[in-house]
Amino acid sequence: MPILSSNHSVNEKLFNKVIKSINRFCTKAIKTDSTKMVLTEADLQAWIFHHLLHDLRKESGWDDETNSKKIGIHCNTYLLNEEYQLRKVPDIIILDKQAYDVDPSGSLYSRKGYTLWGSSIIILELKLFRTNHSESQKIVEWKKDIDKLMNLRMQHYPRDSPNKFFPTFVLLGKQNISVETVDQIKQYSIDNKVEPLLFYPEDERCKEEHLINP
């Protein structure tokens, strides 16, 4: 992805911080067998939100280009779909606070209109692969989430848009995931210009494919 100009609070520098924060939590959870504290996808969302809030607002050495006070982190925000209905619900979004406001009902809207799309955005889709899950069933669901991110890009972030779109698909496995499934999801994400972050217990068949270093 290209380096963005410094007048964007949501830029590649911030995106790299987000990836680093997710890597740190998920890698530690796998290495220390702490995935038992993540029983549901809501748990995963809560933990990643917690770490993002800490890493992006309290711990990082912010400068004028990435001022944490300008960043809004939100869960389960309703976004417009292709029919301009509020039906798209990403797990976590990160936006420039200066680009949107909140109406009395709590709904987000752009300062320049009635939609949310006045800002560059980081969108996270989070999935948990539990020990009772079937890869063949879940891979269909995972691809649908990647499709959702791709569709949001096509609808709201055309090639000539001044705003940037940083979609990320995060998968935390509580059991091993086959090499074939990992390769398929990674390639499907890359083909749709979505960042894949996949974490799962070490598999003896393919050690080099495993955990991303924090």
Residue pairs with C-beta under 8 A, 6 or more apart in sequence:
1 12
1 15
1 164
1 166
2 12
3 11
3 12
4 11
4 12
4 13
4 120
4 164
5 11
6 64
6 65
8 96
8 120
8 163
8 164
9 66
9 67
9 70
9 71
9 96
9 97
9 98
9 120
10 71
10 94
10 95
10 96
10 119
10 120
10 121
10 122
10 164
10 166
11 65
11 66
11 120
11 164
12 164
12 166
13 65
13 66
14 56
14 66
14 71
14 94
14 122
15 122
15 166
17 55
17 56
17 60
17 66
18 52
18 56
18 94
18 122
18 124
18 166
18 168
19 168
19 195
19 197
20 55
20 214
21 48
21 51
21 52
21 55
21 56
22 48
22 51
22 52
22 124
22 168
22 170
22 197
23 197
23 212
23 213
23 214
24 51
24 55
24 214
25 47
25 48
25 51
26 170
26 172
26 197
26 199
27 199
27 211
27 212
27 213
27 214
28 34
28 214
29 35
29 37
29 38
29 47
29 172
29 199
30 172
30 173
30 199
30 200
30 201
30 202
30 211
31 211
35 172
35 174
37 43
37 47
38 44
38 47
38 128
38 172
38 174
40 128
41 91
41 126
41 127
41 128
43 128
44 126
44 127
44 128
44 170
44 172
45 75
45 91
45 92
45 126
48 92
48 124
48 126
48 170
49 73
49 75
49 92
52 73
52 92
52 94
53 73
56 68
56 71
56 73
56 94
57 68
57 71
60 66
60 68
62 68
69 97
70 96
70 97
70 98
71 94
71 95
71 96
71 97
72 94
72 95
72 96
72 97
72 100
73 92
73 93
73 94
74 92
74 93
74 94
74 95
74 108
75 91
75 92
76 89
76 90
76 91
77 89
77 90
77 93
77 108
77 116
78 86
78 87
78 88
78 89
78 107
79 86
79 88
79 89
79 90
79 93
79 116
79 152
80 86
80 87
80 88
80 115
80 116
80 117
80 155
80 156
81 87
81 88
81 151
81 155
82 151
82 155
86 107
88 148
88 152
90 123
90 124
90 125
90 148
90 149
90 152
91 124
91 125
91 126
92 123
92 124
92 126
93 121
93 122
93 123
93 124
94 121
94 122
95 116
95 119
95 120
95 121
95 122
96 119
96 120
98 111
98 119
99 110
99 111
99 118
99 119
100 108
100 109
100 110
100 111
100 116
100 118
100 119
101 108
101 109
101 110
101 111
102 108
102 109
103 109
108 116
109 115
109 116
110 116
110 117
110 118
110 119
111 118
112 118
115 156
117 156
117 157
117 163
118 163
119 163
120 163
120 164
120 165
120 166
121 163
121 164
121 165
121 166
122 166
122 168
123 149
123 152
123 165
123 166
123 167
123 168
124 168
124 170
125 145
125 146
125 148
125 149
125 167
125 168
125 169
125 170
126 170
126 172
127 138
127 141
127 142
127 145
127 169
127 170
127 171
127 172
128 171
128 172
128 174
129 135
129 138
129 171
129 172
129 173
129 174
129 175
129 177
129 200
130 174
130 175
131 174
131 175
133 175
135 177
135 178
135 181
139 181
139 184
139 185
142 169
142 171
142 185
143 185
143 188
145 169
146 169
146 185
146 188
146 189
146 192
146 194
147 192
149 167
149 169
149 192
149 194
150 167
150 192
150 193
150 194
152 165
152 167
153 165
153 167
153 193
156 165
157 163
157 164
157 165
166 195
167 193
167 194
167 195
168 194
168 195
168 196
168 197
169 185
169 189
169 194
169 195
169 196
169 197
170 197
170 199
171 177
171 185
171 196
171 197
171 198
171 199
171 200
172 199
172 200
173 198
173 199
173 200
173 201
174 201
175 200
175 201
176 200
176 201
176 202
176 203
177 198
177 200
177 203
179 203
179 205
179 206
179 209
182 198
182 200
182 209
185 196
185 198
186 196
186 198
189 195
189 196
190 196
197 212
199 211
199 212
200 210
202 210
202 211
203 209
203 210
